[in-house]
Each structure stands twice: as structure tokens, then as C-alpha cells.
């Protein structure tokens, strides 16, 4: 059992390295795409034509595949908190590639994440053996988890339909809240699919059960929603702010969902549970320190006096003839500006 946890641990670390890198690569791709069309934060999808964004996307997919396999071998309460390592990777890369400064307190935050992750790994629970996707389905349809699922869907609908249009551009918790809540459901579905694939490869076909396909559809739907709102969060806010807050919320909801569905803490001693919770709190403290030391992105001013289309200036030549010029035409020689700029909305 512990050898399985070790395999899951190694895969989770590899996953964190790829996912942490993908945040930075995608951020650079989103910046490039923003120069040529509407930004992702306002509903633009120009980043889909940006090669660098796709490099980041492929990097994230590789990381998620490693993460997917890690969930097959180890419990979610071990794999998910190790995502803190991706914060360290993204913070360091952002310092060098995005010029988002990593200060001394930020380094302390990274250290806290490492210490907390170590404590979690040392006190991770053993995972109970599941022999079919039908057993997982029974866990997913127990009243406690159904109540959690209903509450999660209700909250995310409120965030998507009411909060996102009004507060999404100013409150980072809106977009990340949507990603995190749906993310907890994604992890539960991914773990079910992973176990089904593992059992199928071992000779017990699980694809014949309709439950496997339901878990697959739920996972795909949640992943698409996550990616959409994660792109909006990355394009709107500083990457080194998005990463730790997303990690903290995503991990919290995932541990809660896993504890309800798989009963991860059943049979553990009180000291092990307390130690793991202390490790998790240490990791959260590290992410909070990282968040507090980050410099916010420059505010984009979009008031009534800011032009959103080409600017036109009016000039008069020495003979009194009026001449009109667009901003991109360059400044005309020997002309004198005497009238205000016109902004076309």
C-alpha cells in the first residue's frame, strides 16, 4: 500500500512541475493574444490562435495526465495538497519570465509550502481497495455526497450567472471559486475513471457499466468549465496571485469532497489526522505569504475618456487648409495641432 503511495507521490511531483510551468507559458500566450484582439477576460477567444498558449496547454495536459495516474495509486488527500509545488514552480518562473518579483517573504512562503507538503506525505492515509466502478458509484450516490454535489452546482451557477458578469473583473474569488468548486467534482470523477481503467487493464472490464461513462461526461464538462474560467482569471489578474489562491481553494474543496465520498480519514488515528491538517494549514499559510508579497498587475483604465478605437487628430497647415490624421499615420511634419482629439466610441 505504501509503495502505491510512493508512486502516487512521484507522479504528483512531476505533475506539479508541468502544471506550474503551464501557468506561465499560458500567461505569456494570453498576453500576446491580447495585443491582437479582445482579451480572454472580456470573453475573447483569440488565444486559441496563439501557438504559445497551445504550448502551455499541452504542458498542462501532460501534467494533468501525470496527476490523473497519481490519483489511481494514492488517495486524493495525498495527491491534491502536493499541488503546492506547482505554486513554487510558477512563482519562480514568473520572477524570471514575467518579471513578477519574488521577494524574500515569497521565498519563505515557498519554504512553508514544502514543509507542509512533507508533513502531509508522511501522514497520508492508506486508501481502501475498490474492485469495481459500481462500488465507486455507491459512494458517489450516498446522501452526504449528493448533498455536497447539489450545493456545489447551486453555488457555481450563482457565481456564473450573477457574480461573474458584475464582479468577475474586480474580485479574483469569483473566477477561481468557479474553477475550484467544479475542480473538486472533476477530481472525484477522474479518480473513478482512473480506477475503472486500471481494473480494465487488469482484466476486469469496467467499460460495460454505464456508471463509467457518466463519470466520464461529468469530468469532461467540469474540465471545460474550469479551463474557461481559469483563462479568464489568468488574463485578468497576476499569475502569482491566481496560482496560490486557486491552489488553496481547489485543495480545500477537493479534500472535503474526498473525505465525504471516499471516507479517507476513516480508521486513521487522531494524531495522524491532526498532523495532516497541520501540514495543510502550513501549506495554506505559505500560499497566503506568497499572495501577500505579489505586486498587482497594472490597472487597465477604461473610462469615458479612454479611446477604444483609432484616435484622430486635426491639424491646420500654414495656408489654412484643414488636414485630418489617424494616430497610426505618424506625426505630420510642419503641422500645428489646434483642435482637440476626437475619440470614436
Secondary structure, 3 states (H helix, E strand, C coil): CHHHHHHHHHHHHHHHHHHHHHHHHHHHHHHHHHHCCCCHHHCCCHHHHCHHHHHHHHHHHHHHHHHHHHHHHCCHHHHHHHHHHHHHHHHHHHHHHCCCCCCHHHHHHHHHHHHHHHHHHHCCCCCCCCCCHHHHHHHHCCHHHHHHHHHHHHHHHHHHHHHHHHHCCCCHHHHHHHHHHHHHHHHHHHHHHHHHHHHHHCCCCCCCCHHHHHHHHHHHHHHHHHHHHHHHHHHHCCHHHHHHHHHHHHHHHHHHHHHHHCCCCCCCCHHHHHHHHHHHHHHHHHHHHHHHCCCCCCCCCCCCCCCCCCCEEEEECCCCCEEEEEHHHCCCCCCEECCCCECCC
